[in-house]
Amino acid sequence: MSARIASISGAEHTAMLGLGVYRPERIVTNDEVAGPIDSSDEWIRTRSGIRTRRFASDAETIISMSAAAARDAIEAADIDPSRIDCVLVATSTWLLLTPAAAPQIATELGLNNVAAFDISAGCAGFCHAVAMGSDLVKAGTARNVLVIGVEKLTDTFNPRDRGTAFLFADGAGAVVIGPSEEAGIGPTVWGSDGTQHRAIRQDKDWMEFFREIDEKGLDAVRPYLAMEGTAVFRWAAHSLEKVCREAIDRAGLTPADLDAMVPHQANGRIIEIMARVLKLPEDCALANDIEETGNTSAASVPLAMEAMMRKGDAKPGGTALLIAFGAGLSYAAQVVHLPNWK
């Protein structure tokens, strides 16, 4: 007879206890990025809703931006850092295949001997990590989980690519997920569509690049982020309403119960379409951080949450729908109570 293995259980409910963000110091206008792509401020604003974005300096790294956002999240959560047992980092722009960024970030924060690993789900990574962090606390695997979404997309796109150079930017956001007396993170609705994998992608793998170096020498072109913008727009505009409605329904709510909606800041037009088809109430705040921050991929949802609360459009404790989508194509949505922030 097999020996009986003990099991554990954790908190009945979880919530995002604290939020922190990091925005790079340098503000970049449309006029600055328009030249190399033969564009204009008006074309960029009309196409994306973006007016400015933040570009990180060489000193503002994945590690440093993550640590800065995480410190503020831990302070806002008002917990002892020693009670954090796991660090999840959602990113697509950590340029090493191994080791992951998360263990170095944990060490930078003084979180020694905790579980730490990266998640690669494109722009949907933060919402994926929130789901995983919540489940880890509910299972008893971790007491509290630090979730970070961070990107330095300026390392990955071609500044002369008309399809990406005006859109992407840098930044980091973090939340602490822990036990709660009532449900603060609803059931997650997530999935993927691999038939659309080419819509957002790295345009060549590194072995292909090395072969080009052998053949072309200095004429070889490094891998860059590539996007088929029209395909992504059509997919998001027509496929995500069902995901949003299912997340709201699984939380036992209706759109009328929402105080805010925080979609991934992919494109201003997509945000407007999603809000319109969901028929959100007039008093439901709609995050529109893309105007000042650009598309920061896995960092965009926490950055947009912070911007809403900083401007007074939403408050901690408010009920919000988070929805994100990106490379894969992947998507994830959940209804949450907004956290304290710093």
N, C-alpha and C positions, 0 to 999 in steps of 0.2 A: 504494500500500500504506500502511495506517495505521501511524503511529509506535507503537512498543511502549512501553506505559506501565509503569513500574516498580511493583512491589507490595512490601508489607512484611508481616511477621508479628511477633507478640509472644510473650508467655509461653505455655508449654504449659498451665500450671496457674495458678489464682488462689486467693486466700483473703482473708477479712476480717482485716486485720492489726491493727486497733485499733478500740476502741469508746469513745464518750463520749456522755453524755446531759446534758440540762438539764431540771430540774423546777422550775416556778415556786415562789416562796416561799410563796404563800398556800394553805393547806390548807382545803378547803371540805367541811363535813359534809353528810350527807343532810338533817339538820334545816334547814340554811340554804336548800337548794334546794327543800324540800318545800312550804313555805308558798305560794309563788306558783302552784304547780300542784295545790294541794289534795291533797297526798299525805302520806306518812309515811316515817320511816326504815325501818320494817319492810317497807312496800310496795316501796320502792326496792331494798332488799337482796334480797328474795325474787325480784323481777323481773329484776334485773341482776347481783347479786353485789357491787355497789359499796357501799363504806362511806364513803370520802372520795375527793376528786379535787383537782387543782391548777388554780387560775384565775390567769392571768397579769395583772399590773398593766399600766398604760399604758406603763411604762418597759420592760417585758419584751415585746419585739417579735419578729416573725418573724426579723428580722435578728440581734438580740442573742441570742436563744435558740439560733439555728442556730450562730452564731459560738462561743458558749460550749461547746456540745456538740462542735463540730468541733475546737476547740483541744485538748480532752481526747482525742479520737479520734486526732489526729495525734501527741500525746505518747505515747499507749498503743501506737501503731504503731511508734514509735521510728524515724521516717524524717525526712529533711530536707523541710520543706514545699515547697522549690523543685522537688521531684520529683513533685509533684501537678500533673497537666496538665489536669484536668477536674473540675468541681463539678456534681453532679446534685442538685437539690432537689425532693423529692417533697412537695407540699403542695396543699391545696384551699382554703386560707384566706389566701393572699396576695391582697389586695383590689384590686390594680391589674391590668388586662388586659395592660398593657405599661408599662415593661419588666418582665422577670422578676425574681424575688428573687435568683436565683443569682449574677448578676454583682456585685450589691452585697455579698452575703455573701463572695464571693471577695476583693473589694477590702478588706473589713473584716478579712479574715484575712491580708492582704498577699500574696495570690496574684494577681499582676498578669499580664494578657494570657493567662489560661488560658480554655479553653472553659468556659462556665457557662450552664446552662439549667434550667428547671423542668419537672417531670413532673406531669401531672394524671391520676391513676388512683385517686382516692379513697383509701380505707383500704388498698388494695393497692399504693399508690404506692411504698413503701419496697422491697418485694420486686421490683417492676418495675425500680426503679433499681439494685438489687443485680445483677439479670440484665444490665442494660445496662452497668453499670460493669465487670463481669467480662468481658463480650464485648469491650469497648473495650480492655482490657488484653491479652486474648488476640489481638486483631487487630493490636496494635501502634499503635493510634491514640492511646493514652495509656499512660504508664508506671505511674501510680497515679491512682486516681479517688477523690475524696471524695464520699460519698453521704450525704445528709441527709434525714431525715424530720421535718417540723416542722408544727405546727398551732397556731393560736390560735382554737379553735372558739368561744370565748366571744364573738367578734366576729360570729358567723354564726347562732347559734340564738336563738330567742325564749325568754326566761326564764319565760314563762307557757305554753309549749308542753309539755303533759304527755308527749308522745312523745319529746322530745329534751332538755329542760332538765336532767333528772337524769343523763343518760348521758354527755354530751360534756365534754371538758376540754382542757387545753393542755399543751404540752411539746415537746421536741426530742430527737432521737437521731441520731448520726452514726457512720459507719464509714469507714475507709480500705481500699480494695480494691487489691491489688497482686499481683505475681508470687509464686508459691509453688513449693517443690520437689515438693509433691504436691497433688492436687486438694483444695481447701478449700471450693469452691463447686460443688455438683452441677448437673446440667442443670435448667433451669427449666421448670416446667409452668405455662402461663398461658393466659388467654383472657378472654372477656367474653360477656355475654348481654344484648344491647340490648333484648330484649323486656321486661326488668325495669327499664328506665331510670327509671321513676317511683318505684321503691322507696326510693331515697335521692336527693334532688334539691334544688336551689334552687327555691323554690316559684313564682317568677316571674322573668322576665329584666328587665334594667335598663330597657329601652325601655318595657316594660309599666308599670313603676314610674313612669317619667317621664310617661307618658300619664295615670296615676292622679293625679299631682300637678296636671296641667293641669285635670283634671275635679273632683278632690276637695280640692285644696289641702292644708291641714294634716292632713286626715283620711286621706291616702294612707298606706299601710303599706309599709314597706321590704321587700325580699326577705329571706327567712329560709331556713335549712336545714330541710327537711322529710323525714320518714321514715315509711314504712309498716312498722312494726316486725314485725308478724306475717308479712308477705310476706318480709322479709329473713330472719327466723328460720327459716321453712320452707325457703327456698332454701338457706341455709347448712347447715342440719342434714341435708338430704337430697341435696345436690349435691356437697359438698366431700370426702366420703370417697374418691371416685374420683380426685380431684386429688391428695390426699395420698398415696394408694397408688401412683399413677403417678410422683410425684416420688421416692418411696423406691425404687421399682423402677428408675427411670432412673439413680439413683445407684448401682445394683448392690447394694443393701442390702435388709434386711427390717426390719419394725418392731422386732424383737428387738435390732437393732444400734443403736438410738437411745438416746442418753443423755438427751435432752431433746426436748420439743416446745414450740415457741414460736408459738402461734396469735395472730392479731390479737385484741386484747383488746376484742371487740365486746360480749360478753355472757357472763356466767359460765355460764349454762345451755348455750350453744352450745359453749363450751370443754369442758364435761363430756361432752356428747354426742359430740364429735369424738374425744376420748380413748377413750371407751367403744367406739365402733364400730371403731376401729383396733386395739383389743385391745393397747394398749401394755403392755410389761412393767412389773412393779411398781416396778422401780428406775429407770424412765424419769421424769425430772422433768417436770412440767407447769407452764408459766408461768401465773400467775394474778395478774398485776400490776393487773388491772382493779379489784381490791378496794380498792387504795389510790390508784390513778391515774385511774380512769375510762377512757373510750374516747377515745383521743387520735389516732384515725385513722392517718395515715401515720407518726406518731411512735410508735405503740404497740408495734411489734415490737422496735425497738432499745431502747426503755425497758424492755420485759419481759425482754429478754436481760440487760440490766444488773442488773435486780432479782434475777433468778435467781442470777447469779454473786455479787452482793453478799451475798445471804443464804446462800450456800454450797450451793445446790441443784444447781448445775452449775458446771463449771470450764472455763477456756480450753482449747481443743483438743478438747473434747467434741463428739460428733456430734449435731446437732440438726436437726429439721425445722421450717422456717419456712413458715407458711401465712397468707395475708392475703386479704381480700375486702372489697369495698365498692362505692361508687357506680359505676354503669355498666350493669349490675353487672359488676365486674371482679374477677379473682382471679389469684393467682400463688403458687407454692410452690417451694421448693428445699431440699435437704439441705446443710448447711454444717458446718464446724468452727467452734466458737465462738471469737471473737477475744479477745486481751488487752483489758483494760478499765481505765478510770481513773474 
